[in-house]
Amino acid sequence: MSNPLLTAWTTPFETPPFGEIRPEHFMPAFEQAFADHAAEIAAIVNDPGEPDFENTVTALERSGKLLNKVSAVFYALVSAHSNPELLAIESDVALRQARHWNPILMNAVLFNRIGKVYERRNALDLTGEQKRLLERTFIRFRRAGAGLDETRKQRMADINERLAHLSTEFSHHLLAEEQGWTLE
């Protein structure tokens, strides 16, 4: 079976071919996207070169294209054209995304690479946009718990997973309430 989420889109402006996408396409696409993104992150973490803006921050920013593509299509459909099958997938995907992002955002080696670039930010010849991206990346990792000890990282990961579950459950309840409402 061909998965339109894993192929190049030949539609005008490379828009998603919504007519070809079925709920059963999403989980294989997410699995492939998670694997690809994990490999891209591993390449950044294991880069033997001295951390610089290009091999760390830019590489991080460019990673996860397939995950972004699949997520964008999935959440657009869940928001605008939801059905019980998509909602069931969303419950699973939310937890898997939390479990995918936690080890990335709490990766001590990756955070150390970002931190080294961040410490030298004033000595680097960065544009305003690059400085802002570096700052936001550093803050994002810091707030996600990258600087915590292992016990606190685990606690933070547990909280993130619980929040993913609760926010998805809340959105499902809200959607059910909105769908059940009528104006006479």
Backbone as CSV, one residue per row, in Angstrom:
resi,resn,N_x,N_y,N_z,CA_x,CA_y,CA_z,C_x,C_y,C_z
1,MET,0.844,-1.179,0.000,0.000,0.000,0.000,0.887,1.240,0.000
2,SER,0.621,2.133,-0.912,1.368,3.381,-0.999,0.824,4.365,0.029
3,ASN,1.727,5.011,0.735,1.328,5.960,1.762,1.587,7.375,1.241
4,PRO,0.541,8.151,0.974,0.736,9.497,0.421,1.472,10.430,1.380
5,LEU,1.516,10.103,2.651,2.245,10.946,3.604,3.756,10.748,3.499
6,LEU,4.165,9.637,2.886,5.585,9.323,2.781,6.130,9.496,1.372
7,THR,5.336,10.080,0.497,5.782,10.320,-0.876,5.788,11.817,-1.154
8,ALA,6.492,12.195,-2.210,6.511,13.605,-2.606,5.141,13.975,-3.162
9,TRP,4.684,15.148,-2.831,3.370,15.600,-3.277,3.507,16.358,-4.581
10,THR,2.747,15.925,-5.580,2.793,16.559,-6.897,1.578,17.456,-7.125
11,THR,0.906,17.793,-6.049,-0.264,18.666,-6.122,0.182,20.114,-6.319
12,PRO,-0.722,20.997,-6.720,-0.340,22.411,-6.854,0.205,22.939,-5.520
13,PHE,1.345,23.603,-5.610,2.022,24.178,-4.445,2.381,23.125,-3.392
14,GLU,2.455,21.876,-3.828,2.789,20.749,-2.953,1.897,20.683,-1.711
15,THR,0.618,20.962,-1.921,-0.346,20.858,-0.833,-0.636,19.380,-0.562
16,PRO,-1.040,19.055,0.652,-1.333,17.652,0.959,-2.462,17.120,0.082
17,PRO,-2.310,15.895,-0.405,-3.382,15.275,-1.204,-4.445,14.671,-0.268
18,PHE,-5.248,15.537,0.335,-6.190,15.098,1.357,-7.127,13.999,0.874
19,GLY,-7.472,13.997,-0.396,-8.376,12.978,-0.924,-7.782,11.581,-0.900
20,GLU,-6.455,11.487,-0.875,-5.785,10.178,-0.876,-5.415,9.699,0.522
21,ILE,-5.432,10.595,1.484,-4.966,10.258,2.835,-6.084,9.600,3.630
22,ARG,-5.753,8.455,4.210,-6.690,7.690,5.027,-6.140,7.594,6.456
23,PRO,-6.992,7.390,7.433,-6.510,7.268,8.816,-5.419,6.213,9.002
24,GLU,-5.510,5.120,8.275,-4.508,4.055,8.430,-3.122,4.439,7.921
25,HIS,-3.007,5.555,7.211,-1.706,6.027,6.740,-0.905,6.719,7.843
26,PHE,-1.585,7.208,8.870,-0.907,8.059,9.837,0.092,7.339,10.734
27,MET,-0.279,6.219,11.316,0.650,5.574,12.248,1.942,5.137,11.562
28,PRO,1.899,4.503,10.376,3.166,4.177,9.710,3.972,5.440,9.372
29,ALA,3.282,6.504,8.996,3.982,7.751,8.678,4.627,8.352,9.922
30,PHE,3.908,8.341,11.036,4.490,8.848,12.281,5.678,7.992,12.708
31,GLU,5.554,6.682,12.603,6.667,5.809,12.990,7.912,6.119,12.156
32,GLN,7.727,6.284,10.857,8.856,6.616,9.981,9.420,7.996,10.328
33,ALA,8.534,8.941,10.595,8.959,10.300,10.935,9.731,10.329,12.253
34,PHE,9.256,9.591,13.255,9.975,9.521,14.535,11.362,8.917,14.340
35,ALA,11.446,7.846,13.565,12.731,7.181,13.321,13.692,8.106,12.568
36,ASP,13.204,8.768,11.533,14.046,9.690,10.763,14.549,10.825,11.645
37,HIS,13.652,11.390,12.443,14.033,12.508,13.301,15.050,12.057,14.353
38,ALA,14.849,10.898,14.933,15.802,10.382,15.923,17.185,10.198,15.295
39,ALA,17.229,9.723,14.059,18.510,9.550,13.360,19.172,10.908,13.095
40,GLU,18.373,11.897,12.721,18.921,13.238,12.480,19.480,13.840,13.775
41,ILE,18.781,13.644,14.879,19.250,14.148,16.175,20.524,13.411,16.586
42,ALA,20.565,12.106,16.386,21.768,11.326,16.715,22.972,11.820,15.920
43,ALA,22.763,12.191,14.668,23.864,12.719,13.851,24.396,14.031,14.424
44,ILE,23.514,14.874,14.935,23.946,16.138,15.549,24.700,15.851,16.844
45,VAL,24.154,14.990,17.670,24.763,14.658,18.965,26.139,14.025,18.773
46,ASN,26.267,13.167,17.769,27.512,12.429,17.553,28.482,13.121,16.601
47,ASP,28.184,14.338,16.194,29.079,15.088,15.316,30.398,15.334,16.055
48,PRO,31.513,14.861,15.490,32.796,15.017,16.179,33.347,16.446,16.123
49,GLY,32.797,17.266,15.278,33.280,18.637,15.138,32.928,19.502,16.332
50,GLU,33.687,20.568,16.492,33.400,21.544,17.545,32.022,22.144,17.273
51,PRO,31.178,22.236,18.298,29.827,22.782,18.089,29.891,24.213,17.557
52,ASP,29.164,24.461,16.485,29.019,25.820,15.965,27.567,26.011,15.552
53,PHE,27.257,27.189,15.106,25.863,27.485,14.775,25.340,26.549,13.687
54,GLU,26.166,26.325,12.675,25.727,25.536,11.525,25.502,24.066,11.875
55,ASN,26.484,23.436,12.543,26.382,21.991,12.776,25.537,21.636,13.998
56,THR,25.083,22.634,14.726,24.255,22.352,15.895,22.878,22.995,15.765
57,VAL,22.817,24.312,15.775,21.529,25.005,15.789,20.818,24.890,14.445
58,THR,21.524,25.147,13.368,20.910,25.040,12.043,20.503,23.592,11.760
59,ALA,21.393,22.660,12.084,21.075,21.245,11.868,19.845,20.835,12.684
60,LEU,19.763,21.313,13.904,18.606,21.013,14.755,17.334,21.618,14.172
61,GLU,17.435,22.844,13.700,16.275,23.526,13.127,15.783,22.830,11.854
62,ARG,16.700,22.272,11.086,16.332,21.610,9.834,15.903,20.163,10.032
63,SER,16.122,19.619,11.198,15.762,18.218,11.441,14.245,18.091,11.617
64,GLY,13.757,16.902,11.371,12.347,16.616,11.614,11.372,17.109,10.567
65,LYS,11.837,17.275,9.331,10.920,17.767,8.284,9.745,16.825,8.060
66,LEU,10.028,15.525,8.026,8.936,14.574,7.810,7.976,14.591,9.001
67,LEU,8.505,14.686,10.203,7.650,14.743,11.389,6.776,15.986,11.358
68,ASN,7.339,17.117,10.962,6.552,18.348,10.848,5.472,18.217,9.786
69,LYS,5.828,17.603,8.678,4.884,17.433,7.563,3.717,16.540,7.979
70,VAL,4.022,15.391,8.562,2.974,14.447,8.967,2.117,15.056,10.078
71,SER,2.768,15.696,11.050,2.029,16.316,12.162,1.093,17.411,11.668
72,ALA,1.578,18.241,10.753,0.754,19.338,10.246,-0.508,18.811,9.563
73,VAL,-0.356,17.790,8.730,-1.512,17.216,8.032,-2.452,16.546,9.035
74,PHE,-1.873,15.790,9.952,-2.691,15.072,10.926,-3.510,16.029,11.779
75,TYR,-2.860,17.031,12.349,-3.588,17.930,13.247,-4.538,18.859,12.488
76,ALA,-4.253,19.124,11.225,-5.213,19.882,10.413,-6.493,19.064,10.235
77,LEU,-6.333,17.776,9.966,-7.509,16.916,9.802,-8.245,16.708,11.123
78,VAL,-7.510,16.520,12.209,-8.149,16.338,13.506,-8.940,17.586,13.879
79,SER,-8.409,18.754,13.558,-9.080,20.012,13.899,-10.289,20.289,13.018
80,ALA,-10.161,20.008,11.730,-11.184,20.453,10.792,-12.102,19.350,10.276
81,HIS,-11.646,18.115,10.324,-12.428,17.033,9.726,-12.279,15.773,10.575
82,SER,-12.586,15.915,11.840,-12.356,14.859,12.805,-13.364,13.730,12.660
83,ASN,-12.928,12.545,13.074,-13.815,11.391,13.145,-13.292,10.484,14.257
84,PRO,-14.065,9.513,14.702,-13.624,8.662,15.818,-12.291,7.955,15.570
85,GLU,-12.037,7.574,14.328,-10.786,6.890,13.992,-9.582,7.819,14.196
86,LEU,-9.700,9.063,13.730,-8.612,10.028,13.915,-8.417,10.380,15.388
87,LEU,-9.507,10.478,16.125,-9.400,10.801,17.548,-8.693,9.678,18.310
88,ALA,-8.953,8.443,17.941,-8.258,7.313,18.572,-6.765,7.361,18.255
89,ILE,-6.440,7.685,17.031,-5.034,7.808,16.640,-4.381,8.963,17.399
90,GLU,-5.115,10.067,17.555,-4.552,11.227,18.255,-4.175,10.878,19.695
91,SER,-4.977,10.087,20.358,-4.661,9.690,21.733,-3.331,8.944,21.794
92,ASP,-3.097,8.076,20.839,-1.844,7.321,20.783,-0.679,8.216,20.364
93,VAL,-0.898,9.041,19.365,0.163,9.900,18.834,0.629,10.926,19.862
94,ALA,-0.283,11.471,20.639,0.097,12.478,21.640,1.101,11.904,22.624
95,LEU,0.859,10.702,23.098,1.786,10.066,24.027,3.103,9.724,23.341
96,ARG,3.031,9.223,22.131,4.259,8.890,21.396,5.095,10.136,21.114
97,GLN,4.433,11.256,20.817,5.184,12.490,20.586,5.878,12.956,21.860
98,ALA,5.198,12.878,22.981,5.829,13.245,24.249,7.031,12.347,24.507
99,ARG,6.884,11.072,24.257,7.988,10.127,24.466,9.102,10.303,23.438
100,HIS,8.779,10.845,22.295,9.803,11.136,21.286,10.583,12.395,21.654
101,TRP,9.870,13.449,22.052,10.507,14.740,22.317,11.235,14.805,23.650
102,ASN,10.755,14.099,24.664,11.416,14.160,25.974,12.911,13.842,25.899
103,PRO,13.322,12.722,25.308,14.759,12.427,25.272,15.563,13.419,24.417
104,ILE,14.920,14.030,23.456,15.628,15.020,22.631,15.839,16.298,23.427
105,LEU,14.770,16.821,23.993,14.855,18.098,24.700,15.596,17.987,26.029
106,MET,15.793,16.773,26.524,16.529,16.580,27.779,17.891,15.937,27.547
107,ASN,18.327,15.883,26.301,19.602,15.273,25.963,20.745,16.177,26.434
108,ALA,21.524,15.688,27.394,22.599,16.491,27.990,23.685,16.833,26.974
109,VAL,24.018,15.906,26.092,25.067,16.155,25.100,24.603,17.216,24.107
110,LEU,23.381,17.098,23.651,22.843,18.081,22.716,22.734,19.452,23.377
111,PHE,22.256,19.483,24.608,22.153,20.751,25.342,23.535,21.360,25.570
112,ASN,24.523,20.525,25.821,25.897,21.010,25.985,26.408,21.645,24.692
113,ARG,26.108,21.021,23.551,26.516,21.580,22.255,25.851,22.946,22.038
114,ILE,24.563,23.013,22.320,23.838,24.280,22.167,24.411,25.313,23.132
115,GLY,24.692,24.885,24.356,25.244,25.788,25.363,26.590,26.364,24.968
116,LYS,27.439,25.550,24.342,28.752,26.043,23.895,28.590,27.126,22.837
117,VAL,27.668,26.931,21.927,27.410,27.954,20.904,26.804,29.188,21.564
118,TYR,25.894,28.978,22.486,25.227,30.082,23.191,26.236,30.924,23.968
119,GLU,27.197,30.283,24.621,28.219,31.009,25.383,29.070,31.897,24.490
120,ARG,29.282,31.490,23.242,30.120,32.253,22.309,29.299,33.144,21.379
121,ARG,28.018,33.303,21.644,27.117,33.993,20.713,27.582,35.409,20.365
122,ASN,28.153,36.134,21.314,28.577,37.507,21.044,29.846,37.566,20.207
123,ALA,30.639,36.511,20.237,31.871,36.463,19.453,31.626,35.950,18.037
124,LEU,30.479,35.341,17.827,30.154,34.799,16.504,29.564,35.892,15.623
125,ASP,29.748,35.749,14.344,29.207,36.715,13.383,27.814,36.245,12.955
126,LEU,26.839,36.411,13.868,25.482,35.946,13.615,24.576,37.111,13.231
127,THR,23.622,36.819,12.364,22.609,37.816,12.030,21.649,37.929,13.207
128,GLY,20.794,38.917,13.181,19.795,39.073,14.227,18.884,37.861,14.333
129,GLU,18.526,37.297,13.176,17.657,36.124,13.159,18.365,34.913,13.764
130,GLN,19.649,34.767,13.446,20.408,33.649,13.990,20.569,33.775,15.504
131,LYS,20.831,34.982,15.968,20.946,35.204,17.417,19.633,34.854,18.111
132,ARG,18.541,35.273,17.524,17.230,34.997,18.115,16.939,33.496,18.125
133,LEU,17.248,32.814,17.032,17.040,31.367,16.971,17.895,30.662,18.022
134,LEU,19.142,31.060,18.159,20.023,30.460,19.159,19.472,30.684,20.562
135,GLU,19.049,31.899,20.832,18.483,32.223,22.147,17.235,31.387,22.426
136,ARG,16.319,31.329,21.474,15.070,30.583,21.650,15.347,29.078,21.800
137,THR,16.311,28.569,21.056,16.660,27.147,21.151,17.222,26.831,22.529
138,PHE,18.145,27.658,22.999,18.729,27.460,24.320,17.645,27.510,25.403
139,ILE,16.793,28.505,25.343,15.721,28.657,26.340,14.752,27.481,26.268
140,ARG,14.422,27.042,25.067,13.490,25.907,24.909,14.033,24.659,25.592
141,PHE,15.307,24.365,25.360,15.915,23.189,25.975,16.006,23.359,27.488
142,ARG,16.364,24.544,27.930,16.477,24.820,29.368,15.119,24.614,30.051
143,ARG,14.068,25.171,29.454,12.731,25.048,30.037,12.197,23.615,29.967
144,ALA,12.661,22.853,29.001,12.210,21.464,28.862,12.907,20.538,29.853
145,GLY,13.908,21.050,30.570,14.553,20.248,31.596,15.916,19.707,31.233
146,ALA,16.534,20.205,30.187,17.833,19.684,29.758,18.914,19.871,30.813
147,GLY,18.814,20.876,31.648,19.824,21.137,32.665,19.571,20.442,33.998
148,LEU,18.528,19.637,34.082,18.178,18.972,35.344,18.984,17.693,35.547
149,ASP,19.010,17.211,36.804,19.618,15.910,37.069,18.656,14.822,36.591
150,GLU,19.127,13.579,36.568,18.339,12.482,35.982,16.999,12.252,36.688
151,THR,16.963,12.395,38.001,15.712,12.193,38.739,14.682,13.240,38.334
152,ARG,15.121,14.465,38.253,14.201,15.543,37.869,13.818,15.462,36.396
153,LYS,14.728,14.998,35.554,14.382,14.795,34.139,13.265,13.763,34.005
154,GLN,13.380,12.677,34.779,12.346,11.649,34.728,11.008,12.196,35.198
155,ARG,11.037,12.996,36.254,9.809,13.618,36.761,9.212,14.532,35.698
156,MET,10.067,15.315,35.042,9.607,16.223,33.984,9.015,15.420,32.819
157,ALA,9.649,14.313,32.444,9.140,13.471,31.359,7.772,12.898,31.730
158,ASP,7.627,12.462,32.975,6.329,11.942,33.430,5.250,13.026,33.355
159,ILE,5.602,14.231,33.756,4.652,15.351,33.692,4.273,15.641,32.246
160,ASN,5.260,15.645,31.349,4.981,15.913,29.929,4.049,14.864,29.330
161,GLU,4.268,13.610,29.690,3.405,12.544,29.183,1.989,12.689,29.735
162,ARG,1.891,13.027,30.999,0.569,13.213,31.613,-0.153,14.397,30.969
163,LEU,0.580,15.482,30.729,-0.022,16.655,30.071,-0.484,16.325,28.653
164,ALA,0.302,15.531,27.936,-0.097,15.123,26.585,-1.409,14.352,26.633
165,HIS,-1.515,13.444,27.583,-2.739,12.651,27.733,-3.918,13.552,28.112
166,LEU,-3.725,14.403,29.107,-4.821,15.240,29.590,-5.273,16.270,28.554
167,SER,-4.331,16.881,27.855,-4.732,17.889,26.867,-5.480,17.244,25.699
168,THR,-5.061,16.043,25.308,-5.768,15.332,24.241,-7.160,14.919,24.716
169,GLU,-7.240,14.414,25.924,-8.537,14.027,26.481,-9.465,15.240,26.583
170,PHE,-8.929,16.369,27.037,-9.729,17.585,27.134,-10.240,18.020,25.763
171,SER,-9.352,18.012,24.756,-9.786,18.435,23.417,-10.854,17.503,22.864
172,HIS,-10.755,16.209,23.182,-11.781,15.266,22.725,-13.120,15.542,23.404
173,HIS,-13.097,15.830,24.698,-14.336,16.166,25.415,-14.939,17.465,24.885
174,LEU,-14.087,18.433,24.633,-14.554,19.712,24.106,-15.182,19.528,22.727
175,LEU,-14.536,18.751,21.888,-15.072,18.483,20.551,-16.418,17.771,20.647
176,ALA,-16.528,16.799,21.518,-17.800,16.070,21.692,-18.895,17.012,22.164
177,GLU,-18.542,17.906,23.066,-19.532,18.873,23.563,-19.971,19.824,22.450
178,GLU,-19.015,20.277,21.646,-19.354,21.190,20.539,-20.188,20.495,19.478
179,GLN,-19.895,19.240,19.215,-20.645,18.504,18.210,-22.045,18.168,18.680
180,GLY,-22.221,18.066,19.980,-23.530,17.739,20.520,-24.430,18.954,20.690
181,TRP,-23.906,20.142,20.503,-24.665,21.367,20.716,-25.463,21.741,19.473
182,THR,-26.681,22.163,19.670,-27.495,22.646,18.556,-28.214,23.926,18.994
183,LEU,-28.558,24.733,18.014,-29.316,25.947,18.259,-30.646,25.781,17.549
184,GLU,-31.717,25.833,18.307,-33.033,25.670,17.698,-33.582,27.022,17.301
